[in-house]
Amino acid sequence: MEDVRRTSNETPLSQLIEKLMKAYRLDGKLKELDIIQAWPEMMGIAVANRTKNITIKNKVLYLTMDSSVMRDELSYGKQIIIERINQKAGFQIIEDVWFA
């Protein structure tokens, strides 16, 4: 079989996808989806089970909770939530948290 080698003008697919995502400004949206999916891991099952809706818009995390007690408890720990999310994302994706 013939040995096929890369030439220097070839770019790895991962780099091309990354450039494409940045060009269309989709890299932030994908990270937002990753954060929403990781919510139970970051905050625990008890909080995740009481969270009915999670959205991120303009660097604000909007949470809809089905427990007023849980909402009040989480409102005292807003800064911790912001730090955990930004650490998970690897950059400042959230600046504030609003509860509904």
C-alpha beads as a LAMMPS data file, in Angstrom:
LAMMPS data file: protein, C-alpha beads

100 atoms
99 bonds

1 atom types
1 bond types

-500.0 500.0 xlo xhi
-500.0 500.0 ylo yhi
-500.0 500.0 zlo zhi

Masses

1 110.0

Atoms # bond

1 1 1 0.000 0.000 0.000
2 1 1 1.114 3.492 -0.703
3 1 1 2.104 5.624 2.304
4 1 1 0.150 8.900 2.304
5 1 1 1.774 11.733 4.214
6 1 1 0.455 15.133 5.132
7 1 1 1.858 18.083 3.337
8 1 1 2.653 21.290 5.164
9 1 1 -0.319 23.145 3.660
10 1 1 -2.893 20.840 5.279
11 1 1 -4.690 22.029 8.415
12 1 1 -6.167 19.661 11.010
13 1 1 -9.952 19.455 10.911
14 1 1 -10.244 20.575 14.552
15 1 1 -8.494 23.862 13.730
16 1 1 -10.720 24.441 10.708
17 1 1 -13.866 23.843 12.758
18 1 1 -12.598 26.180 15.483
19 1 1 -11.929 28.942 12.934
20 1 1 -15.347 28.427 11.382
21 1 1 -17.081 28.607 14.771
22 1 1 -15.272 31.855 15.614
23 1 1 -16.001 33.350 12.204
24 1 1 -19.731 32.755 12.627
25 1 1 -19.608 33.609 16.353
26 1 1 -20.963 30.206 17.333
27 1 1 -18.215 29.272 19.790
28 1 1 -19.909 31.191 22.623
29 1 1 -23.287 29.620 21.884
30 1 1 -21.824 26.137 22.011
31 1 1 -20.180 26.933 25.329
32 1 1 -23.551 28.165 26.637
33 1 1 -25.108 24.828 25.683
34 1 1 -22.261 23.013 27.432
35 1 1 -22.913 25.038 30.586
36 1 1 -26.640 24.284 30.517
37 1 1 -25.941 20.578 30.085
38 1 1 -23.422 20.620 32.939
39 1 1 -25.829 22.357 35.356
40 1 1 -26.547 19.185 37.411
41 1 1 -22.828 18.411 37.660
42 1 1 -21.945 21.958 38.761
43 1 1 -24.819 22.573 41.179
44 1 1 -25.876 19.108 42.301
45 1 1 -28.953 16.969 41.769
46 1 1 -31.140 18.775 44.361
47 1 1 -30.704 22.145 42.642
48 1 1 -30.962 20.616 39.147
49 1 1 -34.256 18.914 40.024
50 1 1 -35.732 22.227 41.199
51 1 1 -34.496 24.114 38.118
52 1 1 -37.183 24.211 35.438
53 1 1 -35.582 26.455 32.833
54 1 1 -32.060 27.734 32.178
55 1 1 -31.186 30.334 29.568
56 1 1 -28.179 32.557 28.953
57 1 1 -28.605 35.890 27.231
58 1 1 -26.228 38.856 27.143
59 1 1 -23.977 37.324 29.820
60 1 1 -26.914 36.890 32.213
61 1 1 -27.975 33.450 33.454
62 1 1 -31.760 33.245 33.827
63 1 1 -33.028 30.479 36.112
64 1 1 -36.629 29.436 36.630
65 1 1 -36.999 27.552 39.893
66 1 1 -40.031 25.635 41.150
67 1 1 -39.125 26.246 44.800
68 1 1 -39.155 29.689 46.367
69 1 1 -36.960 28.401 49.198
70 1 1 -34.348 27.104 46.735
71 1 1 -34.538 30.364 44.765
72 1 1 -33.886 32.386 47.930
73 1 1 -30.969 30.149 48.943
74 1 1 -29.378 30.393 45.501
75 1 1 -29.825 34.162 45.364
76 1 1 -27.458 34.457 48.349
77 1 1 -24.856 32.436 46.455
78 1 1 -25.010 34.272 43.125
79 1 1 -21.283 34.986 43.109
80 1 1 -20.444 31.321 43.677
81 1 1 -22.717 30.318 40.778
82 1 1 -21.063 32.884 38.512
83 1 1 -17.574 31.694 39.496
84 1 1 -18.414 28.002 38.923
85 1 1 -19.921 28.673 35.516
86 1 1 -17.084 30.907 34.357
87 1 1 -14.528 28.392 35.590
88 1 1 -16.301 25.595 33.698
89 1 1 -16.470 27.726 30.536
90 1 1 -12.851 28.840 30.766
91 1 1 -13.753 32.487 30.262
92 1 1 -16.273 35.038 31.561
93 1 1 -19.491 33.811 29.990
94 1 1 -21.754 34.980 32.866
95 1 1 -21.773 38.301 34.726
96 1 1 -25.077 38.072 36.592
97 1 1 -27.809 35.613 37.616
98 1 1 -31.525 36.376 37.619
99 1 1 -34.161 34.157 39.206
100 1 1 -37.795 33.700 38.212

Bonds

1 1 1 2
2 1 2 3
3 1 3 4
4 1 4 5
5 1 5 6
6 1 6 7
7 1 7 8
8 1 8 9
9 1 9 10
10 1 10 11
11 1 11 12
12 1 12 13
13 1 13 14
14 1 14 15
15 1 15 16
16 1 16 17
17 1 17 18
18 1 18 19
19 1 19 20
20 1 20 21
21 1 21 22
22 1 22 23
23 1 23 24
24 1 24 25
25 1 25 26
26 1 26 27
27 1 27 28
28 1 28 29
29 1 29 30
30 1 30 31
31 1 31 32
32 1 32 33
33 1 33 34
34 1 34 35
35 1 35 36
36 1 36 37
37 1 37 38
38 1 38 39
39 1 39 40
40 1 40 41
41 1 41 42
42 1 42 43
43 1 43 44
44 1 44 45
45 1 45 46
46 1 46 47
47 1 47 48
48 1 48 49
49 1 49 50
50 1 50 51
51 1 51 52
52 1 52 53
53 1 53 54
54 1 54 55
55 1 55 56
56 1 56 57
57 1 57 58
58 1 58 59
59 1 59 60
60 1 60 61
61 1 61 62
62 1 62 63
63 1 63 64
64 1 64 65
65 1 65 66
66 1 66 67
67 1 67 68
68 1 68 69
69 1 69 70
70 1 70 71
71 1 71 72
72 1 72 73
73 1 73 74
74 1 74 75
75 1 75 76
76 1 76 77
77 1 77 78
78 1 78 79
79 1 79 80
80 1 80 81
81 1 81 82
82 1 82 83
83 1 83 84
84 1 84 85
85 1 85 86
86 1 86 87
87 1 87 88
88 1 88 89
89 1 89 90
90 1 90 91
91 1 91 92
92 1 92 93
93 1 93 94
94 1 94 95
95 1 95 96
96 1 96 97
97 1 97 98
98 1 98 99
99 1 99 100
